[in-house]
Amino acid sequence: MKQADEAGLRLVRFLWCGNDGTVRAKASSLHGLEGRIESGIGLTVAMQAMNSLDQLQPVEGMGPVGEIRLVPDPETFRVLPYAPRLGAMVVDQLQLDGDPAPVCQRTFLKRMEARLAERGARLEVAFENEFSLATQIDGAFVPVDSGLCFSTISATAAQYYLDELVAALESQRIVLEQYYSELGHGQHEISTGHAPALRAADEQLFVRETIRSVAARRGLVASLAPKPWPENAGNGGHIHFSSWDDGASRNRFHDAAAADRLSGEARSFIAGVLAHLPALCGLTAPSFNSYHRIVPQYWAGAFACWGHDNREAPLRVPSVFWGMEEASTNVELKAADATANPYLAVGGLIAAGLDGLERGLEPPEPVEVDPATIDERERAARGIVRLPATQEEALNALADDEVLLDALGPVLSESYLAVRRSEWAAYSAGDEAFEQQGHFLKY
């Protein structure tokens, strides 16, 4: 309250991310904010049955009758630098009796963190977000440049936007690690610092909001849609992760004696993720538009495999940095994008990895070439299967995965599948322009 008052705020947004992956909010004025921090803001139970086209789905218990509370976590409070007199906090969704709502995605991630903590571990997570910067001319989205990958020309074309973006992230205590212009026209990528899983997912909401809102201030449109233009490169939302001793500084994925520096624990975690990867895609790359990006030989990871510095593998083990070997040991999940609800994506990642740890799984041999170049019969023999090629295939895989469904719980899994399947039906019936409008402006 003191920070809000000193900043002269008029409104504080209570942010959440729904089953459709969009970021939504209700806002409190400063009058009454203190009470709303304690008791929350009311919200219809129907919102978690709403898809990204604002079409309400017939989910039991999520109709016109009933309410939950959006109760903010004060630890997430930020003064938003891109809007006048505005702040924000991330919320938990609670039932009227004060217990977590079964549909609360943030609570799901907390449960998965707690399961990992039972093993004395925590997951550190960092997001890499690619996004496309455009102007809108006569309803069409036009990239701000046509430069090359890593081109300074492209970076210069967006330099004033980027300067404001970096300042906005810094003012929200979000660490920016790297920036560069990417392969696509108007495409850029930022990497933010790693953090414990829940905080990383919270910050992913703020990063997405900041990328788009700073663009809007400058009369531009920024989109994190996986495939913003059919002919242009796709936008990933890669997830880097490693497991550390809970409350300590030992990287449990690191083994200095191993040739690739990967511990047995890391290998079992990787094996678990691989075992559930087709279903996990339903959480990490969940939109209709996602599967125009995850195709072979586009560096998005279209075959279920892992490899060292292999950018065609959906699970990539990056090489470590000199003098920072333990700190830099991690795994990257490339089959992920920003249409995902980050709490579901990271929570599902933990659930899959835990299954690998609990069953003592070993991963197959790493793939150190482009898997698309391997003979089809050899791929089949090695278990290098094609990941889902459509949103429908990914959701069907998720619906058949007992480990992930049990982790999500029936209320969250059923409502999530209903929402995402309704999007598949809507976009399958539409044309290319309908798909672009529906994703470009919402993610």
C-alpha positions, 0 to 999 in steps of 0.5 A: 500500500505504501509503494502504491501510494508513493507511486501515485497509482490510481489502479492496480491490476489483479492478473491471471492467465487462463486455460486459453493462455491469455493474460487477463485482469480486474483492477482495484482503485487505491480506495479499498485496495488494502481490503482486496489484498486480503479478501480478493476480487470476485470473479465468475467461475465461468472464466476458466471455461472461456476460450481465447475467442471469448466463447464459453464452453459447457464445463460442469460447474463453470456456468453462470452460477458461482464465484471465486476470489482473485487473491493477489500475492503481494510479493508479485507487486510491480509498478507498471512503467508503460502505463500511467499510474498503474500497478499489478499483482499476480493472483491465486484463485480461491474458493469462497471458503478460502481454499484454492480453487481446483482450476487454479493453474498457479496452485497447480505449479505450487503443488508440483514445486512441493512434490519436487521439494519432497526430494530436496530439490527446486527447479530453476527456470528461465524463459526465452521469448521470441516476438514479432514487431509490426505496424498495422496498415489497413488492417494488415500486420507489416514487419518493422524490418526485413533484415537478416538473423542477428542483423544490426540493421534489424536491431537499429530499426527497433532500437528506440522500442528496445531501449524502452523495453529494457528500461521497463523490464529493469524497473520491474526487477526482471533481469534481462540476460540477452537480446538479439534480432532473430531470423524472421522479419521484425522478429526479436528475442530476449532471454530473462534470468532464471528463478525458482519455478513459480517466480519464473512463471509469474515473471513470464506474465509480466514479460509478455505484458511488457513486450506488448504494452511498450510496443503499444505506447510506440504505436506498434504491435508486438506479437508472441504468436507462434507463427505470426505470418505463414511465410515468416519464422515462428516465435518460440517461448523456450524453457531452460531448466535445471534442478538445484538443492532446495535452499542451497546452491548445488546444481543437481543436473551437474556432474563434473566427472561426466563427459557432458557434465550431466548427472544421473538425476538430470538424465532421469529427468530428461527421460521423464520429459521425453516419455511424456513429451507428446502430451506435454506439448498440449501444455507447452505448445497448446494453440492451433497456431503452435503447430505451424511452427513445430515442423521438421527442419525449422529448429523448433524440435519436431521429433521426440529426442534429445541432443547436445547443442542440437537445435533440431532436438526439442530437448537440447543440452547446451554446452557449458561456459568456461569457469561457469560449468556448474552454474550453466548446466541446464536443459532447454525445452524448445517445443514451447511457445508463449500461447502456453499458460506458464504455470501449466507448462512449467508444472507439467514439465516438473510432473513429467520429470518427476515421473522419470526420477521416480521410475529411474528412467534412462534416456535413449542415446542422444541424437547429434544430427538433424533427426529429419535426416535419419532414415525413417526405419532407423528413427522408428527403431530408436523411438524418435517419433514425430511430435504432434503435428496439430493442436488436436493431436497434442490435446489427444495425447494429453488426454491419454496421459495418466501421469499429467492428468493425475497431476493436473486433477480432474477439474483443471484437466477437463476444463483445460481440454474443453477450452483448447479443443473448442479453439481447435474446432473454431480455427479449423473451420476458419481461414488463414486470416482468421487464424492470424487475427486470433493469435497475433493480437491475443498473445 
